[in-house]
Every structure is written in C-alpha cells, then in structure tokens.
Amino acid sequence: MYMPCCAFCVVGFYICLTMEISDWADFAGPLKYPYHAYKHRKTLQKYWKWILATLDKTGTEVVILGRPGVGKSVLAAYLYNETNNLSWELPQTSTEVEVKAITFGDWTNLVRVIPGQTTQERLQGLSEAFEKSKSLEGVIYVVDFGYTDIRSPVVKQDAIENRGLDSIDKIRRFNLLAELEDFKKVSFLIEKSVANGKQVPWLLIVVNKADLFFESTELLEAETYYHPEGGSQFSQLIENLYKKLGSQRLKIASVPLSCYQKPFHWNKEEVMSKIGDDDQKKKMLTHFFNKISQLR
C-alpha cells in the first residue's frame, strides 16, 4: 500500500517517542521496531486513518445518513470530540460530504457524512459509499423523532402560513412522514448494494435530540417507534429490510443520543431540553459505543 511521506513522518515520529534508550530491549536492535509497531498498532492505525481522512482518500467504512437538519454533522463532531471545544459552533446546513477518522471502541474508522440535501456532492458521496467502496462496514442513520430544524426563515414561514404547519405537533408529524420516505431510499441503497454482491453488515438508527423527549413516557414512545419490532410505520420498513435481506445478513438496532442540547422552537411554541445533567448524556454515549460493538 502506498503511504504518503507525511504518513511515514507521523508514524515514525510516534514510534520514536515511545522508545526509551536506557532499556535492555535496545540490544535487540531492529527487532524492537516491529515490537513497538505491534504494541502501539491501534494508535498507529488511528493516525493512519486520520491521514486518510485529512487527504480525503477514497474508501468508506462507516457512512452517516439522514434528512437535513437531524444533526448528522453535529453527531460526527460529537463523536470526534469537537463539541467540547469552546471555539466549536453549531454548524450551518451542510452541502458537502464530510470525512472524519472516528474511533469506535479500539479501532478507528474512515467515516463519511453525507449531506441530506439533493446535491451533486450527495450523489457522489452515496456512490462512493454504496458502489465504489470495498470496505463499507456499517450505516448510521440519524433521526430526531420529528424535531427537525428548518433553518431557512423563508421555508419556515411558508410551512406555517401556507401549509398549515402552525404547531409543533403538526410539524413533527410532517417531519416523521418525510423521514419515512427518506428511509425508504436508504433501504433501497442497502438492498441494491447487497444485490450487487457487497456486504452491509449493520445499520444503526441513532435517535438524536433525545434531550427533547427524555421523560420516561416520551422516551419509551420514541424507542417503540424506531424499534425493529415496535409496530410503527418505521418499524415496518425495518421489517421489510429483514424480509428481503435476512436478519443474519443485516443487523439492525436503534439507540437514543443527545449530541447537543438546545430548545426546539416553532411558531411561538417551545420544547425545552429535559436531560438535566451530563451523566445521562454520557450514559447514552456509552450505550451507543456498546451497541456498535455488538453489531460488529
């Protein structure tokens, strides 16, 4: 495999940092280098993936999908630990494919975040993930239980005044229906990829913005709605995937997550964040990583 010179510099520099001169193992000479490479293989692999992501090399191991405004970019930033930086700001509507090296457990994966808007960049990103890539391990599909942000004031005003979506309840129902249509398209991509001989081992549905419906009854309602056996319209789409591909070929699960807390405002109505403290947020993140490990 070809490695850019910068890759050798980073990897070599890291090995040098981990070596101590005053050690009997130094007498082993060249044998020490493979030892250190093996000992620190996970860290080296992390740096190598970071280099690939920085250079935007082709290849996708995990792809993040979802409608516009559900929080795909925020999820990627949260998993990349960027949201803890004081300089981090909530991103605007993304129209380009984002590439990040994100660590799931022990190993780091090359992750592509596909924009929700129908753009040339989105089409190219989907083609890379589901057609060209030979290393796709899984799909993360982000939903938000209808609490989807509409950032354009013009679109928001039109929805309220001309389409009758003048309450949070109405806009949520509209968003959930739109989400169903979008998930049908994602399901088709997975089915097509498998039909063409490619493997898509797992699909994780991340129910983002859980802080807005964190009370026990609401959280249970959301869990039921996105559960493969929940009996909802969304559950039926998952069941259809199982019927076509088989539960052994494609593993599917759903988890709640709260990547960034803020109230949801719509036409003078408001839903406040209900998560309380960071402990619950950390528990959900731990559950997320555990679920990824189970699916693999």
C-alpha positions in Angstrom: 0.0 0.0 0.0 1.3 3.4 -0.9 1.8 5.7 2.1 2.4 9.5 1.6 5.6 10.8 3.1 3.6 12.7 5.8 2.2 9.3 6.9 5.8 8.0 7.4 6.7 11.1 9.3 3.8 10.8 11.7 4.1 7.1 12.3 7.9 7.3 12.6 7.7 10.2 15.0 5.3 8.3 17.2 7.5 5.2 17.3 10.5 7.3 18.3 8.5 8.9 21.1 7.6 5.5 22.6 11.2 4.2 22.6 13.5 4.6 25.7 17.3 4.4 25.1 18.1 3.1 28.5 16.3 -0.2 28.1 17.7 -3.7 27.8 15.4 -4.2 24.9 17.6 -1.8 22.9 20.1 -4.6 22.5 17.6 -6.4 20.3 18.3 -3.7 17.6 15.9 -4.0 14.6 13.6 -6.4 16.5 12.4 -3.6 18.7 10.7 -1.7 15.8 8.2 -4.4 14.9 7.6 -4.9 18.7 6.7 -1.2 19.1 4.6 -1.2 15.9 2.6 -4.1 17.2 2.3 -2.8 20.7 1.0 0.6 19.5 -0.8 -0.8 16.5 -4.2 0.8 17.5 -2.7 4.2 17.9 -0.8 3.9 14.6 -3.9 2.8 12.9 -5.8 5.8 14.3 -3.1 8.2 12.9 -3.2 6.4 9.6 -7.0 6.8 9.3 -6.6 10.4 10.3 -4.2 10.9 7.5 -6.6 9.3 5.0 -9.4 11.4 6.2 -7.3 14.6 6.0 -6.2 13.8 2.5 -9.8 12.7 1.6 -8.7 9.4 0.1 -11.4 7.2 -1.3 -12.9 4.5 0.9 -15.7 4.5 3.3 -16.0 2.2 6.3 -19.0 3.9 8.1 -21.5 6.2 6.4 -23.7 8.6 8.3 -27.1 9.4 6.6 -30.3 11.2 7.4 -32.6 14.1 6.4 -31.4 17.7 6.5 -31.5 19.2 10.0 -31.5 16.0 12.0 -27.9 16.5 13.3 -25.6 14.4 11.2 -22.7 16.9 11.3 -23.3 17.5 15.0 -23.2 13.8 15.6 -19.9 13.4 13.7 -18.4 16.4 15.7 -19.7 14.9 18.9 -18.1 11.5 18.2 -14.9 13.3 17.2 -14.9 15.2 20.5 -15.1 18.6 18.8 -18.2 19.8 20.6 -16.3 20.1 23.9 -14.1 22.8 22.4 -15.0 26.3 23.5 -14.4 27.5 19.9 -16.9 25.0 18.4 -20.1 26.5 16.9 -23.2 24.7 15.8 -22.7 24.1 12.0 -25.0 25.6 9.3 -26.7 23.4 6.7 -24.0 21.2 5.2 -24.0 20.7 1.4 -20.6 18.9 1.1 -19.5 15.4 2.2 -17.5 15.4 5.4 -14.7 12.9 6.0 -13.6 12.1 9.5 -11.5 9.5 11.3 -13.7 8.4 14.2 -12.7 5.9 16.9 -15.4 3.3 17.7 -14.0 1.3 20.7 -10.5 0.1 20.0 -10.2 0.9 16.3 -10.6 4.0 14.1 -12.8 4.1 11.0 -13.0 6.3 8.0 -16.4 7.9 8.2 -18.3 9.9 5.6 -21.1 12.2 6.5 -23.5 12.6 3.5 -25.5 15.8 3.2 -29.3 15.5 3.3 -29.9 17.9 0.5 -30.1 16.5 -3.0 -26.8 17.9 -4.4 -24.1 16.6 -6.7 -21.9 16.1 -3.6 -24.6 13.9 -2.0 -24.9 11.7 -5.1 -21.2 11.3 -5.3 -20.9 10.5 -1.6 -23.6 7.8 -1.9 -22.0 6.4 -4.9 -18.6 6.2 -3.1 -20.1 4.5 -0.1 -22.5 2.0 -1.6 -21.0 1.3 -5.1 -17.2 2.1 -5.1 -16.1 1.4 -1.6 -15.0 -2.2 -0.9 -14.7 -1.6 2.9 -18.2 -0.4 4.0 -18.8 -1.9 7.4 -22.0 -0.2 8.5 -24.6 2.6 8.1 -25.6 5.1 10.8 -29.0 6.6 10.0 -29.8 9.7 12.1 -33.4 10.6 13.0 -34.8 13.0 15.6 -38.4 11.9 16.3 -39.8 14.8 14.3 -37.8 17.6 16.0 -36.1 18.5 12.7 -34.6 22.0 12.4 -35.8 24.1 9.5 -33.1 26.8 9.4 -34.3 28.9 6.5 -36.7 31.6 7.7 -38.4 31.7 4.3 -39.1 27.9 4.3 -40.2 28.1 7.9 -42.7 30.9 7.2 -44.1 29.2 4.2 -44.7 26.0 6.2 -46.5 27.9 9.0 -48.6 30.3 6.8 -49.2 28.4 3.6 -49.0 24.8 4.5 -50.9 24.9 7.8 -47.9 23.5 9.9 -48.5 26.0 12.7 -47.8 23.9 15.7 -45.0 21.7 17.0 -47.3 18.7 16.8 -48.1 19.3 13.2 -44.5 20.0 12.1 -43.4 16.8 13.9 -46.0 14.7 12.1 -44.9 16.2 8.8 -41.2 15.5 9.6 -41.9 11.9 10.6 -43.7 11.3 7.3 -40.8 12.9 5.3 -38.4 10.7 7.4 -40.2 7.6 6.3 -39.8 8.5 2.6 -36.1 9.2 3.1 -35.5 5.9 5.0 -37.2 4.1 2.1 -34.5 5.5 -0.2 -31.7 4.4 2.2 -33.2 1.0 2.4 -33.2 0.7 -1.3 -29.5 1.7 -1.4 -28.7 -1.1 1.1 -30.8 -3.6 -0.9 -29.1 -2.6 -4.1 -25.6 -2.8 -2.6 -26.3 -6.3 -1.3 -27.8 -7.4 -4.6 -24.6 -6.3 -6.3 -22.6 -8.6 -4.1 -21.4 -6.1 -1.5 -21.9 -6.5 2.2 -23.6 -4.0 4.6 -23.2 -5.8 7.9 -25.1 -3.5 10.2 -27.4 -0.5 10.4 -27.7 1.6 13.5 -30.5 4.1 13.8 -29.4 7.0 16.0 -32.4 8.8 17.6 -30.8 12.2 18.1 -32.1 15.1 20.2 -33.2 12.7 22.9 -33.0 15.5 25.4 -36.2 16.9 24.0 -38.2 13.8 24.8 -36.2 12.4 27.7 -39.2 12.0 30.1 -39.9 8.3 30.6 -43.2 8.1 28.6 -41.8 10.1 25.7 -38.6 8.2 25.6 -40.5 4.9 25.6 -42.6 6.2 22.8 -39.6 7.0 20.7 -37.9 3.7 21.5 -41.0 1.9 20.3 -41.4 3.9 17.2 -37.8 3.2 16.0 -37.6 -0.4 17.3 -37.5 -3.2 14.7 -40.4 -4.8 16.4 -42.2 -1.6 17.6 -45.2 -1.9 15.2 -44.9 1.6 13.9 -44.6 2.7 10.2 -40.9 3.0 10.7 -40.7 -0.5 12.3 -42.5 -1.9 9.2 -39.8 -0.5 6.9 -37.2 -2.2 9.1 -39.2 -5.4 8.9 -39.3 -5.2 5.1 -35.5 -4.9 5.1 -35.2 -8.0 7.3 -37.6 -9.9 5.0 -35.6 -9.0 1.9 -32.1 -9.4 3.3 -32.4 -11.6 6.4 -31.5 -10.7 10.0 -28.3 -12.7 9.7 -27.1 -10.7 6.8 -28.0 -7.3 8.1 -28.1 -6.5 11.8 -30.3 -3.5 12.8 -30.6 -1.7 16.1 -31.6 1.8 17.4 -30.2 3.9 20.2 -31.0 7.3 21.7 -28.4 10.1 21.8 -28.2 13.8 22.6 -25.2 15.3 20.8 -26.1 19.0 21.5 -28.8 20.4 23.8 -31.0 23.3 22.8 -34.7 24.0 22.9 -36.9 23.4 19.9 -38.9 26.5 18.7 -41.8 26.6 16.3 -44.3 29.4 15.8 -44.1 30.7 19.3 -44.2 27.2 20.8 -41.2 25.7 22.6 -40.0 22.3 23.9 -37.2 22.6 26.4 -34.3 20.2 26.9 -35.2 17.7 29.6 -31.9 15.8 30.0 -30.8 17.5 33.2 -27.1 16.8 33.7 -24.2 15.4 31.7 -24.4 12.0 33.4 -27.4 10.9 31.3 -25.7 12.2 28.2 -22.6 10.1 28.9 -24.7 7.0 29.6 -26.3 7.3 26.2 -22.9 7.8 24.5 -21.6 4.7 26.3 -24.7 2.8 25.2 -24.0 4.0 21.6 -20.5 2.6 21.6 -21.6 -0.7 23.2 -24.3 -1.1 20.6 -21.7 -0.6 17.8 -19.5 -3.3 19.3 -22.5 -5.7 19.5 -23.4 -5.1 15.9 -19.9 -5.7 14.6 
